[in-house]
């Protein structure tokens, strides 16, 4: 799920370079790092979300 926005952004950069010669994509390394950080950010968000969800569900079970 998190790689979809990063991949979409890279596609937009690619198309803008091809259609309008914008120079948005500097290198393959730049593209891969953008996608990698998109995936890592999504994984970090998901792990925090799961942690908070389990914490709140445990508190709900403990309260009368």
VEXROPA-561445 format. One line per 3 residues: their letters; for each residue x, y, z of N, C-alpha, C. Coordinates in pm, whole numbers, always signed. Each point is the difference from the previous one (the first is absolute). Example, Ala and Ser with C-alpha at 12.3 -4.5 7.8 and 13.67 -1.06 7.14 Angstrom:
residues 2
AS	+1319,-569,+780,-89,+119,+0,+90,+120,+0 | -35,+105,-72,+82,+119,+6,-77,+109,+73
END
This chain:
residues 64
XXX	+81,-118,+0,-81,+118,+0,+86,+126,+0 | +106,+1,+78,+83,+120,+7,+85,+21,-124 | +26,-106,-72,+83,+16,-120,-80,+56,-117
XXX	-132,-6,+6,-82,+51,-110,+17,+150,-22 | -6,+85,+106,+23,+143,-24,+142,+29,-49 | +99,-67,+56,+139,+22,-42,+18,-41,-146
XXX	-57,-112,-38,+9,-46,-138,-75,+93,-95 | -116,+46,+43,-77,+93,-81,+77,+130,-21 | +63,+49,+105,+79,+122,-11,+115,-18,-100
XXX	+68,-114,+8,+109,-25,-92,-50,-10,-144 | -118,-55,-18,-60,-7,-133,-28,+141,-54 | -51,+86,+85,-25,+139,-39,+131,+69,-37
XXX	+105,-22,+80,+130,+58,-32,+51,-51,-136 | -15,-128,-23,+44,-59,-127,-74,+61,-117 | -133,+8,+13,-81,+56,-110,+32,+147,-23
XXX	+21,+75,+109,+33,+142,-19,+136,+17,-68 | +93,-89,+31,+130,+4,-68,-15,-31,-148 | -77,-103,-31,-16,-41,-140,-80,+100,-82
XXX	-106,+54,+59,-88,+89,-75,+48,+145,-3 | +60,+45,+111,+34,+142,+12,+147,+27,+29 | +82,-103,+5,+144,+12,+28,+27,+81,+126
XXX	-68,-36,+109,+13,+76,+125,+126,-33,+80 | +56,-118,-22,+118,-40,+77,-33,-39,+143 | -123,-44,+24,-43,-34,+136,+72,-123,+54
XXX	+27,-96,-86,+70,-120,+43,+149,+20,-25 | +74,+8,+110,+144,+25,-12,+77,-126,-39 | -37,-112,+63,+72,-125,-26,-86,-118,+45
XXX	+44,-117,-36,-67,-122,+47,+11,-10,+151 | +114,+40,+54,+19,-3,+146,-103,+89,+70 | -23,+119,-53,-99,+92,+56,-139,-64,-1
XXX	-35,-62,-110,-130,-66,-12,-15,-113,+101 | +101,-84,+9,-7,-113,+91,-3,+45,+147 | +75,+104,+33,-3,+51,+137,-137,+59,+35
XXX	-61,+70,-95,-134,+53,+23,-100,-112,+30 | +6,-105,-79,-92,-113,+22,+32,-71,+130 | +129,-20,+30,+41,-65,+124,-51,+77,+121
XXX	+18,+132,+0,-45,+79,+114,-152,+2,+10 | -70,-9,-112,-145,-12,+4,-44,-129,+67 | +68,-108,-32,-32,-130,+60,+36,-1,+150
XXX	+117,+54,+34,+42,+4,+141,-93,+89,+83 | -40,+111,-55,-95,+87,+70,-133,-68,+24 | -47,-71,-100,-125,-75,+15,+12,-111,+103
XXX	+114,-68,+2,+21,-107,+98,+7,+57,+141 | +65,+114,+16,+7,+65,+132,-139,+41,+46 | -78,+59,-89,-136,+39,+34,-84,-122,+39
XXX	+11,-106,-78,-79,-121,+29,+37,-60,+134 | +129,-3,+33,+40,-59,+128,-49,+84,+117 | +5,+133,-12,-53,+85,+107,-150,-18,+11
XXX	-67,-7,-112,-146,-17,+0,-42,-131,+66 | +70,-108,-32,-31,-130,+59,+27,+3,+150 | +111,+61,+39,+35,+10,+141,-106,+78,+78
XXX	-42,+114,-52,-102,+79,+67,-133,-71,+4 | -34,-69,-107,-127,-72,-3,-4,-110,+105 | +110,-75,+11,+2,-108,+98,+0,+57,+142
XXX	+66,+112,+20,+3,+62,+133,-140,+45,+41 | -72,+66,-91,-133,+48,+34,-101,-114,+14 | +17,-106,-75,-91,-113,+15,+24,-71,+132
XXX	+126,-3,+47,+30,-60,+130,-61,+85,+112 | +9,+130,-12,-59,+90,+103,-151,-14,+3 | -62,-20,-113,-145,-14,-5,-44,-129,+69
XXX	+80,-105,-14,-34,-126,+67,+17,+7,+149 | +97,+81,+47,+29,+11,+144,-100,+87,+73 | -59,+98,-67,-92,+92,+68,-136,-68,+20
X	-66,+30,+113,-128,-66,+29,-115,+49,-83
END
